[in-house]
Amino acid sequence: MNKGVIGINKLQEAFEDRFIISPEISYPLKNKEIDIASKISGCKKKIAEIVVDAARQIRKQAIQDYSITKIFSTRLVVNFCMVISLMPPKYLKHNIENVIINKLGTNTEEKKSIAMILDGKMFETKLKEELIRKKTTLMSWECKLDKDSLDQLLTNTKACFTNYISKYGRSNAFRHNGNIMWKLIQWMWLNKRETLQNYFQLTEILSLHTQYKQQTGKDYIYNGNITLSYIKWIYQQKPEDLKKFMKNIYPVL
């Protein structure tokens, strides 16, 4: 159990001789905890790093002088990262107060101590910068999708497919049922990555990115670009949606 929530209870006599060793189990190393928070919540690693850094500082104070009763657990790190990644940045202050300060602070003094630690870390400011940067990246993409830009993207994507087929033949591009082969997508990832990423970002119209997040807990965008994991997930889990998308909604085949 997390430190701070362990109770003291007398063991029954039958259990007394079964607990010879009581090992000390600490929290993960910083980089490991950042990986855990990022992978499970789907947030950016930079966001996870900011939250983990604050959590470790609060733990340190709780253990050193017992001015804080509850410990900032890894589970709370994950939950907080998930909440702020799914909600608009304008709710950040509200989430910090309710998910962290009010949850960890059992009285006014504890809440003040936690708030002071977070302020000293510039917690809200750093997180807001990262969240706004992510939002700006998505907005910048949306601005690109005027008619001319969209037409150019479809033309470029179709030209890439045509180029592949002319080199390797249709038998290496499509299955008998008309579904696209992974080797074509993989070739584009290696040779025409930006075009492929921009084209697959259009799958937002089908809300596939939302389904991906719900099913895997991962973000479909990393550093402003569509991830290969997301593309592979669509290919494996949504083959009919992919066929419809590529042939009818944004035709390139």
Buried (B, 14 or more C-beta within 10 A) or exposed (E): EBBBEEEEEEEEEEEEEEEEEEEEEEBEEEEEBBBBBBBBBBBBBBBBBBBBBBBBBBBEBBEEEEEBEBBBBBEBBBBBBBBBBEEEBEBBEEBBBEBBBEBBBEEEEBBEBBBEBBEEBEBBEBBBBBBEEBEEEEEEBEEEBEEEEBEEBBEBBBEBBEBBBEEBEEEEBBEEEEBBBEEBBBBBBEEBEEBBBBBBBBBBEBEBBEBBBEEBEBBBBBEEBBBBBBBBBBBEBBBEBBBEBBEEEBEBB
